[in-house]
Amino acid sequence: MLESLLRPKKAEKRPWDVFFIAVMFSFIGVSFALQIFPAQASVFAVSLITIMFMPLFQKIFELEEKKDYKLHKNILARHKKLFYVMGAFFLGTIVALSFIYVFFPNARAAFEMQEDWFKSQGKTITGNATEGEDFSLFLINNTQVLIIMFILSTIFGAGAIFILTWNASVIAVYVGFGINSFIRDGVSPEIAYLLGVPAGLGSIALHGVPEIGAYFVAALAGGMLSVGIIREKFKGHFEKIFIDSVIFLGIAEVLIIIAAFLEAYV
């Protein structure tokens, strides 16, 4: 029933609808995860949000694969509406999960793995590493995530949405850390949230925008290739679809390099 709330064409015309649906799905995902599998709620919540969005993105990838090559010769302009949809989905998930993290302390079990990830990253990235070593570490780690997203998206269409949702949940916890620091300084929770969300997102925007953008592009590349293989069976327009996917993957890696450089040196 929930998947019927959004249609691909409607989502591309009104991406803000996707934002509000993402907020709703995030609350539903966390609530059910805490009730059904409280010990594994952090993974199950991400999985439920992914499952609820899978039908939409699978249909959107099919829609993107059908787009006229002559109508939009610019490869990025041809699929820009999808990027708006993915951005709205990603932002809505961050906003909702950060709200839950701050205002519902009893739901912290749904964020245990994300908190553990930050602890592990603190041990790995900080310390005595030089900027050059940081750059290599960021580049290797993010490239690995990029490849995984492309493979997942190719194997089962919108499979990369799981990785995007996981990243959104990690960023939500990071934003939650910032909001809680405002609260500890005496700011009211409501004002802290209104200040903390843009402050938290702004603090990682410089390297975060190209990095997340790269994941969007990789998800599109794999999703289109998956649909192309099924529909074209390596015939017809498959060559054009394959070339597009390779170009998108190359663009994604360039964005990853830029993001790693900004994160390490700026």
HELIX and SHEET records of a PDB file:
HELIX    1   1 LEU A    2  LEU A    5  5                                   4    
HELIX    2   2 PRO A    8  LYS A   13  1                                   6    
HELIX    3   3 PRO A   15  ILE A   36  1                                  22    
HELIX    4   4 PRO A   38  GLN A   40  5                                   3    
HELIX    5   5 ALA A   41  GLU A   65  1                                  25    
HELIX    6   6 ILE A   75  ARG A   78  1                                   4    
HELIX    7   7 LYS A   80  PHE A  103  1                                  24    
HELIX    8   8 PRO A  105  PHE A  111  5                                   7    
HELIX    9   9 GLU A  112  ILE A  125  1                                  14    
HELIX   10  10 GLU A  131  ILE A  155  1                                  25    
HELIX   11  11 ILE A  161  ARG A  184  1                                  24    
HELIX   12  12 PRO A  189  GLU A  232  1                                  44    
HELIX   13  13 PHE A  238  TYR A  265  1                                  28    
END                                                                             
